[in-house]
Amino acid sequence: MRITVMKNLFSASTRRWCSTGVSSLPRAEVEGRVANVVRNLIAVQDVSPDAPFVAGMGLDRVQVKGLIQQLAAEFCVDVPHTEANRMINVSAATDFFANHPKAR
């Protein structure tokens, strides 16, 4: 089975963030970046932090996996499967990346 990636995971902005030496990220910045990735994926303007990716935004499991891969690239970290399964909405994803010591 072939999965089509909807956006280039390693855009110029992602490479820029990955190459910086930022040590911690403010929660508001993380939430904004997560919301931007979601907006780019599903082409909506208003992203609610508590709306579930599957039921609230209409994504299927493959799309959620692609979203988490894009978020991992955006913040330059690997996301373990157990943590990926907990990312059910923007708020949960924001919690993970805001608390990750290597997120950039």
ZADREN-436589 format. One record per atom (N, C-alpha, C): residue number from 1; residue in three letters; x, y, z. Coordinates in steps of 0.02 Angstrom, whole numbers, always signed. Example, Ala and Ser with C-alpha at 12.3 -4.5 7.8 and 13.67 -1.06 7.14 Angstrom:
2
   i  aa   east  north     up
   1 ala   +660   -284   +390
   1 ala   +615   -225   +390
   1 ala   +660   -165   +390
   2 ser   +642   -112   +354
   2 ser   +684    -53   +357
   2 ser   +645     +2   +394
END
This chain:
104
   i  aa   east  north     up
   1 met    +42    -59     +0
   1 met     +0     +0     +0
   1 met    +44    +62     +0
   2 arg    +27   +110    -40
   2 arg    +66   +171    -46
   2 arg    +28   +229    -14
   3 ile    +62   +266    +28
   3 ile    +32   +323    +62
   3 ile    +62   +386    +32
   4 thr    +19   +432    +12
   4 thr    +41   +495    -16
   4 thr    +49   +546    +39
   5 val   +107   +578    +42
   5 val   +119   +630    +91
   5 val    +88   +694    +64
   6 met    +49   +728   +106
   6 met    +11   +786    +83
   6 met    +53   +849    +79
   7 lys   +104   +854   +120
   7 lys   +147   +913   +119
   7 lys   +220   +889   +124
   8 asn   +265   +931   +101
   8 asn   +337   +917   +108
   8 asn   +355   +921   +181
   9 leu   +377   +864   +210
   9 leu   +392   +862   +282
   9 leu   +452   +905   +300
  10 phe   +496   +916   +254
  10 phe   +557   +952   +271
  10 phe   +562  +1017   +231
  11 ser   +515  +1061   +244
  11 ser   +514  +1125   +211
  11 ser   +571  +1169   +237
  12 ala   +580  +1225   +206
  12 ala   +633  +1271   +227
  12 ala   +624  +1293   +299
  13 ser   +562  +1305   +319
  13 ser   +550  +1328   +388
  13 ser   +567  +1273   +438
  14 thr   +553  +1210   +421
  14 thr   +570  +1154   +465
  14 thr   +645  +1148   +471
  15 arg   +681  +1152   +416
  15 arg   +754  +1147   +419
  15 arg   +783  +1204   +460
  16 arg   +753  +1263   +455
  16 arg   +777  +1320   +493
  16 arg   +769  +1307   +568
  17 trp   +711  +1282   +588
  17 trp   +698  +1269   +659
  17 trp   +743  +1213   +684
  18 cys   +754  +1162   +644
  18 cys   +795  +1106   +666
  18 cys   +867  +1125   +676
  19 ser   +890  +1177   +642
  19 ser   +960  +1194   +646
  19 ser   +975  +1246   +700
  20 thr   +923  +1271   +734
  20 thr   +935  +1321   +786
  20 thr   +950  +1287   +852
  21 gly   +975  +1326   +899
  21 gly   +993  +1300   +964
  21 gly   +942  +1317  +1018
  22 val   +879  +1322  +1001
  22 val   +828  +1339  +1050
  22 val   +823  +1282  +1101
  23 ser   +822  +1300  +1166
  23 ser   +822  +1248  +1217
  23 ser   +754  +1233  +1246
  24 ser   +708  +1282  +1248
  24 ser   +640  +1269  +1271
  24 ser   +593  +1314  +1232
  25 leu   +532  +1291  +1228
  25 leu   +483  +1327  +1187
  25 leu   +423  +1348  +1230
  26 pro   +401  +1409  +1223
  26 pro   +341  +1431  +1259
  26 pro   +279  +1394  +1234
  27 arg   +234  +1378  +1279
  27 arg   +175  +1340  +1262
  27 arg   +134  +1375  +1207
  28 ala   +127  +1441  +1211
  28 ala    +88  +1477  +1161
  28 ala   +118  +1469  +1091
  29 glu   +184  +1471  +1087
  29 glu   +218  +1461  +1022
  29 glu   +206  +1391   +996
  30 val   +211  +1341  +1040
  30 val   +201  +1271  +1020
  30 val   +129  +1262   +996
  31 glu    +81  +1289  +1033
  31 glu    +11  +1281  +1013
  31 glu     -2  +1313   +945
  32 gly    +28  +1371   +932
  32 gly    +21  +1404   +867
  32 gly    +51  +1364   +811
  33 arg   +109  +1335   +823
  33 arg   +142  +1295   +770
  33 arg   +103  +1231   +757
  34 val    +78  +1198   +810
  34 val    +37  +1138   +801
  34 val    -25  +1155   +761
  35 ala    -59  +1209   +780
  35 ala   -119  +1230   +744
  35 ala   -105  +1245   +671
  36 asn    -47  +1276   +656
  36 asn    -29  +1290   +586
  36 asn    -20  +1226   +546
  37 val    +12  +1176   +576
  37 val    +22  +1112   +541
  37 val    -47  +1081   +527
  38 val    -91  +1082   +576
  38 val   -158  +1055   +567
  38 val   -195  +1093   +513
  39 arg   -192  +1160   +515
  39 arg   -226  +1201   +464
  39 arg   -201  +1184   +394
  40 asn   -136  +1176   +387
  40 asn   -107  +1160   +322
  40 asn   -129  +1092   +297
  41 leu   -137  +1045   +343
  41 leu   -156   +977   +324
  41 leu   -229   +973   +303
  42 ile   -273  +1003   +342
  42 ile   -344   +993   +328
  42 ile   -378  +1055   +299
  43 ala   -340  +1108   +287
  43 ala   -365  +1168   +253
  43 ala   -426  +1198   +287
  44 val   -420  +1211   +352
  44 val   -471  +1246   +390
  44 val   -440  +1307   +422
  45 gln   -480  +1357   +438
  45 gln   -454  +1417   +470
  45 gln   -456  +1412   +546
  46 asp   -510  +1385   +574
  46 asp   -519  +1382   +646
  46 asp   -504  +1312   +672
  47 val   -453  +1307   +714
  47 val   -434  +1243   +743
  47 val   -444  +1247   +818
  48 ser   -491  +1208   +843
  48 ser   -504  +1206   +915
  48 ser   -454  +1160   +949
  49 pro   -422  +1183  +1004
  49 pro   -373  +1142  +1038
  49 pro   -401  +1076  +1065
  50 asp   -466  +1074  +1080
  50 asp   -495  +1014  +1109
  50 asp   -533   +970  +1060
  51 ala   -538   +991   +997
  51 ala   -574   +950   +948
  51 ala   -532   +889   +930
  52 pro   -561   +829   +937
  52 pro   -523   +768   +920
  52 pro   -504   +767   +846
  53 phe   -444   +742   +831
  53 phe   -422   +738   +762
  53 phe   -468   +694   +721
  54 val   -491   +638   +749
  54 val   -532   +591   +711
  54 val   -604   +613   +709
  55 ala   -637   +617   +766
  55 ala   -709   +632   +766
  55 ala   -723   +706   +751
  56 gly   -684   +751   +779
  56 gly   -698   +822   +772
  56 gly   -674   +853   +707
  57 met   -617   +828   +681
  57 met   -588   +858   +620
  57 met   -596   +812   +560
  58 gly   -621   +753   +570
  58 gly   -635   +708   +515
  58 gly   -575   +673   +484
  59 leu   -519   +670   +521
  59 leu   -460   +635   +495
  59 leu   -467   +560   +507
  60 asp   -439   +520   +462
  60 asp   -436   +448   +474
  60 asp   -369   +431   +505
  61 arg   -358   +367   +522
  61 arg   -297   +347   +556
  61 arg   -234   +362   +515
  62 val   -237   +353   +450
  62 val   -180   +366   +407
  62 val   -163   +441   +407
  63 gln   -215   +482   +404
  63 gln   -204   +555   +405
  63 gln   -176   +577   +473
  64 val   -200   +547   +527
  64 val   -174   +565   +594
  64 val   -100   +545   +598
  65 lys    -83   +488   +572
  65 lys    -13   +466   +571
  65 lys    +30   +516   +532
  66 gly     +5   +538   +474
  66 gly    +41   +587   +434
  66 gly    +47   +654   +471
  67 leu     -6   +673   +506
  67 leu     -4   +734   +545
  67 leu    +49   +730   +600
  68 ile    +53   +675   +635
  68 ile   +102   +667   +688
  68 ile   +173   +666   +659
  69 gln   +181   +637   +600
  69 gln   +247   +639   +567
  69 gln   +266   +711   +549
  70 gln   +218   +750   +526
  70 gln   +231   +820   +510
  70 gln   +248   +859   +572
  71 leu   +213   +845   +627
  71 leu   +228   +879   +690
  71 leu   +297   +860   +716
  72 ala   +315   +797   +710
  72 ala   +382   +775   +731
  72 ala   +436   +811   +690
  73 ala   +424   +820   +626
  73 ala   +472   +856   +584
  73 ala   +474   +930   +602
  74 glu   +416   +958   +616
  74 glu   +412  +1029   +635
  74 glu   +452  +1044   +698
  75 phe   +450   +998   +746
  75 phe   +484  +1008   +810
  75 phe   +550   +970   +817
  76 cys   +570   +935   +764
  76 cys   +635   +901   +761
  76 cys   +644   +848   +816
  77 val   +592   +811   +829
  77 val   +597   +757   +879
  77 val   +562   +695   +853
  78 asp   +581   +638   +880
  78 asp   +546   +576   +866
  78 asp   +488   +570   +915
  79 val   +433   +543   +891
  79 val   +374   +533   +934
  79 val   +364   +458   +943
  80 pro   +375   +431  +1004
  80 pro   +363   +360  +1015
  80 pro   +290   +341  +1003
  81 his   +278   +278   +984
  81 his   +210   +256   +969
  81 his   +162   +267  +1027
  82 thr   +186   +255  +1088
  82 thr   +142   +265  +1146
  82 thr   +120   +338  +1152
  83 glu   +165   +384  +1139
  83 glu   +148   +455  +1141
  83 glu   +104   +474  +1082
  84 ala   +118   +447  +1024
  84 ala    +78   +462   +965
  84 ala     +5   +441   +976
  85 asn     -5   +385  +1009
  85 asn    -73   +362  +1024
  85 asn   -110   +408  +1071
  86 arg    -73   +446  +1111
  86 arg   -104   +493  +1158
  86 arg   -120   +560  +1126
  87 met    -93   +573  +1067
  87 met   -105   +637  +1032
  87 met   -172   +633   +996
  88 ile   -224   +649  +1032
  88 ile   -292   +644  +1004
  88 ile   -319   +711   +981
  89 asn   -286   +766  +1002
  89 asn   -308   +833   +983
  89 asn   -248   +881   +987
  90 val   -260   +944   +968
  90 val   -207   +994   +968
  90 val   -179  +1004  +1038
  91 ser   -222  +1003  +1088
  91 ser   -200  +1013  +1157
  91 ser   -151   +959  +1180
  92 ala   -167   +896  +1164
  92 ala   -123   +840  +1183
  92 ala    -56   +844  +1146
  93 ala    -59   +862  +1082
  93 ala     +3   +870  +1044
  93 ala    +45   +928  +1071
  94 thr    +12   +982  +1089
  94 thr    +46  +1039  +1118
  94 thr    +81  +1020  +1183
  95 asp    +46   +983  +1225
  95 asp    +76   +960  +1289
  95 asp   +139   +920  +1276
  96 phe   +137   +874  +1229
  96 phe   +196   +833  +1215
  96 phe   +255   +875  +1192
  97 phe   +244   +917  +1142
  97 phe   +300   +955  +1114
  97 phe   +324  +1011  +1160
  98 ala   +279  +1041  +1198
  98 ala   +299  +1094  +1245
  98 ala   +341  +1066  +1302
  99 asn   +330  +1003  +1320
  99 asn   +366   +972  +1375
  99 asn   +427   +931  +1352
 100 his   +436   +924  +1287
 100 his   +492   +884  +1262
 100 his   +556   +924  +1266
 101 pro   +607   +899  +1299
 101 pro   +668   +938  +1308
 101 pro   +708   +951  +1244
 102 lys   +697   +912  +1192
 102 lys   +734   +921  +1129
 102 lys   +694   +955  +1075
 103 ala   +632   +974  +1089
 103 ala   +590  +1007  +1038
 103 ala   +621  +1074  +1020
 104 arg   +622  +1087   +956
 104 arg   +651  +1150   +930
 104 arg   +599  +1189   +892
END
